[in-house]
Amino acid sequence: MILKESMILNESRIECSCGILLPLHHRQKVSHGGTLSIQSVQRAADQGEYSCVVRSVDGETATGTIFVSVVVSPSIDQHFFRESNIVDEGGRTKLVCIVSKGDPPLRFHWLKNGLPFQPHGDTAIQTTEDSSIVTFKKVTSADRGLYSCVATNVASSANMTMQLVVNVPPQFTVEPKNTTVILGNTVWLNCAAVGFPAPSILWKKLIYTENTAGDFTYVHSSPRAHRYNNGTLVISDAEENDGGAYLCQANNGIGAGLSKIVSLQVLVPPRFKESFQSRATREGSNATLKCEANGHAPITITWQKNKTVLGSTSNKRYSIRNISKKHQTSSELQIMGAVRNDTGKYTCTAMSDIGMDEAIIQFLVQGPPDAPSNLTILNTTSRSISLFWEVAHNGNSHITGSTVQYQTVSDVHWNGQTSQLIVSGAENSAFLRALTPMSLYFVRVIAENALGQSRPSAVINVTTDEEAPSAYPREVQVHSTGAQSIKVTWKPPSEETQNGHIKGYYIGYKISMSPDNYVFKQVEANSNKEQQSTYITGLQPITEYDIVVKAFNSAGAGPKSIKISGKTLETAPPTSPIVQIDATTSSTISISWKKDIKDKAAIPEYSVHYKLDGDDWNSEQLGSSVDRHTIKGLKCGSRYQLYMTASNSLGTGEPSAPVFARTQGAPPVSPQESAFLQRDATSVTLRLSSWNDGGCPIQHFLIQHRPKHQSQWITAALKLDMPRDLYTLRHLSQDKDYVVMVTAHSDAGLTRAEYVVRAVTASVIDPASSPAFGKRETFLPFYKNIALVVPVLVSSLVILVLLFAIIVCFRKHSQDRMERNDYDNRKPVGEALKMNDISKQLPMKSTKFSHYTCPAGKTDYAEPYTSNDSAVSKQDSDGLFATIKRYPTRHTYMAASYKQGGK
């Protein structure tokens, strides 16, 4: 087998099937079919002849030869042919394509953007044996593209592509211009530029600092400002501060960039700072309504009230004044002496060539509200009134409250007895509570707002309904009148609790402690007298009954009175016992008594009655099993009058004969001057402890003094409480006589003593030798000594009075008890009484006693007054006074002793 000559590309792979045992190295490989494969063919190692020998089974051989020629493909040097070439427009550049490997001859051609490249004006191609160069003398943007160099030989071809990048500085395609926009509208600031790379467009605004131009700052996107990709800046809802100088800047890094400054003017139509105002003024005062409009001048402002144009001639009380400033015009509407009709909606209209605006001022002329009207009574009960009213005009101010005034008297001044209820301003009704039933009320309403009160409404009269009495009858008493009847007396409920006109009474009665219900008897009211009475008859003898009384009117019956019990009579009341005095102390009186042996009636109860002279009667209930008793808590040295009564179911018997007793103790005893007085230059000291209390503690002193030849007393100590040792009279004039009167008070009475003193210098005072000015040395015979004669006469008179009183008591027993006078009604004798008062209160000189009816008729037994017919009387500026004096046997100076009457 003969192999033909072969040409193999360098570094390619060949296969030869000739059955020779190869390979010689790792790039050669012989297959079982006799194929020789050579990988990565190399000219030096693999070019030459190759023989292939084939042997048969029979041993026959066949040889074939082949020449292998290795050819190298072209390879472009990447060092000179980069992937890209960047050049600025107008510059020079070359595209160099060099083949570093490959067998000649080589052929070159160029492609631009995949198409054959043909040189033009400033472009030329130079080709050598192993290279090709494209020269650009002045690069333009049209030269930009992908340039491919293709090198070809007999073996194959090679190509490489380079990008020619031409940088072009920015150029405006849409140049920005000065623009104007109306406030609140949208404005477009157009700015567009081309270049390579594509330029970025930025907007800047000139910022002023303190009225001085500063730097340009970027305009960032915001809800109102937006920059589109094509470079247009859009500002929505333009504001006044959006105006100014704007800079559009295009830059792609090539050259110094491109920019232009334009101005944006925001035209401001008239705009009011406040589109709505609310103004108020007090009625009668002056008011000024003012509106201010901002915007480009000129601006004209007009006023309207309730859509009526106002001018200087429309109302003499109106005047308009306009003030114009740069970008601001203000107008003032002055209203003199505002009245309620000036209230309304005032419109302030500003107009210019750019636009217009309106401001509304709601003007209120405020004053107190009108008087409430249509005062109506909605409902009336016994203790409440429901009423309603209207307020025609609130004075252009919210009603803050209403005052409902009501009273039960017709008084135009509405003071003193007026009650009032305050309700909130949102209410026009009221509910008066806690009223008095069946009463006439006068009602009116006063409305009030922040500016004051209205005049009162018209007064209406309304009478509350009747209501059942709210209290029971007063002073209910029962009197046993017989074995089968009881008399009941009472007084109507107090007037404020009657709640209407009392028509009558229900008298209820039942046996005490029985489970039965009350049996009621109806009695008509007697309007002619306050005391009401009735008899309950058909009762059981010697039986105790419970009795209640209820008042009723047209609305019903009131509550029952407190239960009171009464017992029907049997035969006759008992006889009172005979009383005698057993013993006395300074605060007690012990008595004993004996039952009348002729009295056969049962006596369940005794009562002892006693009183201090000039005081009210006191009583104590005693059992029937005792026959003696001690009355305690009495006043010291005081005379008491006593009597006793006995009671049974028929009533109380006649009182016993009165007895008199005096508790131990006597009025104070005045001391001698030497023990009582201590004189100084201008003062006198009184030793109060030198007084003898007479067995009853001295409670207090009254100290008075006067110059000897004057009648007006000066009170130094009105009530000098004890215990106290000394008291000093100061600021006395030297060498001048004074009369000092000291009155000592105790339960037993009072003692008054007078002393004549003189305040002298200490140098002339000799206590041992000086005479006692107040001491009067008078020794009286027995029959002229009043201190001894008066007690004897008084004792005799008391016995006569007691005998006379007993006789009169029995004579008066059958007379009407309502005509008897009460001894307690006598006015007690005071410490110093005018002579005309003494003549009325003291017993007549001729009788020495006063006469009163017996104690059974709730009267007091008379008591003789101890008096001295020779009492010294004086005439001074205070009128005539009686001084009752006593002369103790061991004292010769003047003194007076009084029995203190009354409480």
Secondary structure, 3 states (H helix, E strand, C coil): CCCCCEEEECCCCEEEECCCCCCCCCCEEECCCCEEEECCCCHHHHCEEEEEEEECCCCCEEEEEEEEEEECCCEECCCCCCCEEEEECCCCEEEEEEEEECCCCCEEEEEECCEECCCCCCEEEEECCCEEEEEECCCCHHHCEEEEEEEECCCCEEEEEEEEEEEEEEEEEECCCCEEEECCCCEEECCEEEEECCCEEEEEEEEEECCEEEEEEECCCCCCEEECCCCCEEECCCCHHHCEEEEEEEECCCCCCEEEEEEEEEECCCEECCCEEEEEEECCCCEEEEEEEECCCCCEEEEEECCEEECCCCCCCEEEEEEEECCEEEEEEEECCCCHHHCEEEEEEEECCCCEEEEEEEEEEECCCCCCEEEEEEEECCCCEEEEEECCCCCCCCEEEEEEEEECCCCCCCCCCCEEEEEECCCCEEEECCCCCCCEEEEEEEEEECCEECCCCCCEEEECCCCCCCCCCEEEEEEECCCCCEEEEEECCCHHHHCCCCCEEEEEEEECCCCCCCEEEEEECCCCCCCEEEEECCCCCCCEEEEEEEEEECCEECCCCCCEEEECCCCCCCCCCEEEEEEECCCCEEEEEECCCCCCCCCCEEEEEEEECCCCCEEEEEECCCCEEEECCCCCCCEEEEEEEEEECCEECCCCCCEEEECCCECCECCCHHHHEEECCCCEEEEHHHCECCECCEEEEEEEEEECCCCCCEEEEEEEECCCCEEEECCCCECCEEEEEEEEEECCEEEEEEEEEEECCHHHCCCCCCCCCCCCCCCCCHHHCHHHHHHHHHHHHHHHHHHHHHHHHHHHCCCCHHHCCCHHHCCCCCCCCEHHHHHHHCCCCCCCCCCCCCHHHCCCCCCCCCCCCCCEEEEECCEEEEECECCCCCCCCCEEEECCCCC
